[in-house]
C-alpha cells in the first residue's frame, strides 16, 4: 500500500536536499560563504543520489535518458562555480521524479484493490470436516464454505445453500443478486447473510479476477497512438538536445566568449529535456485503465483505450446483450380442441433433451412433462418424437407452416416473440410465443449513447419482425436482422470504414464481428479466455449502462492525454529560446520545467476520476413496451 507522503522513504532524499538547499541560501544571505557552500554541496549530493547512479548505469548500456541531461547540467554548473544552482536542479528534479513514482503507484492501486478482493485464506470442506487453507492453494472441484459477509476466493458453482451476493466490486452492478444451487459465482464476490457451499471451477491462482488483473497489467505495456506519438518525439529528443547543447557551447568558442555560452548550453540541456513528455501519456493511461477496472470494464491495451474514445457508432447484438438471454414462454395459442396445458406438455416432452435456449424456455413452462421417445433433431429447424402415442413435431414457422394459426403467429412475431409451432399427428396443434425480454436499462443506454452523439445499430440473427419489435422498444432505429456471423462481420467492416465503430456482443458467437470492429466489447465475460481473444474490452457485468459510461471515461482520458502532450511540448518550445538567449538562468529553467512536469502528472492522475455520466447512477430505465 502506498504510504502517506510524510512517511514515504522515497521522498526522503528530496526532503534532505530541499532542507539543506534552503539552509544554504540563508547562510549565503548571511554572508557565511563557506557554510553556504557546504550546505549547498550536501543538498546537491542528496538530490543527485536519486538519479545520477541510474543515469550512469543506463549510459554504460548505451541508453540515453533525461537523467543524463540533468547529470551533465549539474556537473557543468559545479565546474562553472554555480553550486547553488546545481543543488537547486538536483533538488527539483529528484522531487519531480519521486512525485512521478508516487503518481504511477497511485495509478496502479486499482489493480492492487482488485487483488485485495481475494481473501488470504478460505474454508474448504473435507471428509473429516472443514479446514482453512490459503486461497492460492484452492484447486478445481474443492468445495468452499463461504460464511456471511465473506468473500469468495475463486470462481465456482453453488452446490448448497442460498444467499444474496454482492458482485459490485467485480461487475460494477450495485444491486445484490440471489444465489442458490447451480448458480455461478465469480471470485471476489461478497456473500450476504446465508452460508454457501461453492464447488470451485477454477484454481485459486488462475480465476476470473486474477486474469482481469493480468490483462490490465499487460494493457499498460501495449501503447496507443498518443503514447507512440509521445515516444516518437521524446526518444530522439535526448540525443538532439545533447547535440544542440554542444553546438551552443561550440558557438561560444567560435565567438570568443566560451564561458557565457557553455553556461547557456547547460541551461539548454535542462530546458529541452523531455521529462514531462515522457510521462504525459503513461500516467494518464494507467490511471484511466485502473479506474475502469473498478467499474467492471477490463481494457486489454492502451491502444484499445484510446480507440474507445473515438467511437461514433455502436452495433449491439440482440440476444444476451440487449436482452436478458433468459427466453420465456409469454403466450400460447392452441388450435380448437387442444388445451394450452396439453400443447405445452407435448412441446416440452419433445424438447426435454434439446440444448437450444428456446427448448429450455418451453421445458420450464411445463416442468412435469415426461421426455418423449424416438426424438430426432433437425438442426436449425426443430425436433420430432413420440409423446403418449402421438407423433409430435416442434419447430420454427419455416419448417412447420402454422396454417390456420398464421395470423396468431404473425401477431406474436410482430410483438417481438419467436414463434414455435407444434404439430401433433400431422395437424397443427398450436403456436407458442417465446420472448427473450429486453434488459430494463436497454432504452436508457440507447438514450445515453445518443446524448454522446453515438449512433446505435442492432445486429441480430433473429427474424426481421421480432428484431424490429425489440429494437423499437429499446429506441433503436437501424436494424440489421437475419444476420449470420459472416454477415455481422461484413456489416461491421462497412460501418468502420464510415466511422470508428464498436461491436458489443457475447464474445463467442459474435467473435468475427468483435475482431473486425474498431473496438470489440464482450459483455458479461468475467475475463473468460474466449471473450478476451476476440474482444478489445470485456465488461465483467451485464448492466448495459456500462457502455456509455466507458465511452465517456475514454473520451475524457483522450482529452487529458492530448492536453498533457501539448503542455509538455509547449514547455520545451517556450523555454528553449529563453535558455538560449540567457533570459532565464539554470535555477529558473529548472523551476519552470519541473513545475510543468508536476502539473502534467497531476493532470494525468485526473483520468482516474470517472466522468460524471460514468459515476452517477442513471435514472431508472424505462423501456417502451413491445406490446404497445
Secondary structure, 3 states (H helix, E strand, C coil): CCCCHHHCHHHHHHHHHHHHHHHHHHHHHCCCHHHHHHHHHHHHHHHHCCCHHHHHHHHHCCCCCHHHHHHHHHHHHHHCCCHHHHHHHHHHHHHHHHHHHHHHHHHCHHHHHHHCCCCCEEEEEECCEEEEEEHHHCCCCCEEEECCCCECCCCEEEEECCEEEECHHHHCCCCCEEECCCCEECCCCEECCCCEEEEECCECCECHHHHHHHHHHHHHHCCCHHHHHHHHHHHHHHHHHHHHHHHHHHHHHHHCCHHHHHHHHHHHHHHCCCHHHHHHCHHHHHHHHHHHHHHCEEECCHHHHHHHCCCCEEEEEHHHHHECCCCEEEEEEECCCCCHHHHHHHHHHHHCCCCCHHHHHHHHHCCCCCCCEEEEEECCCEEEEEECCEEEEEECCCCCCCHHHHHHHHHHHHCCCEEEEEEECCEEEEEEEEECCECCCHHHHHHHHHHCCCEEEEECCCCHHHHHHHHHHHCCCEEECCCCHHHHHHHHHHHHHHCCEEEEECCCCCHHHHHHCCEEEEECCCCCHHHHHHCCEEECCCCCHHHHHHHHHHHHHHHHHHHHHHHHHHHHHHHHHHHHCCCCCHHHHHHHHHHHHHHHHHHHHHHHCCCHHHHCCCCCCCCCCCCC
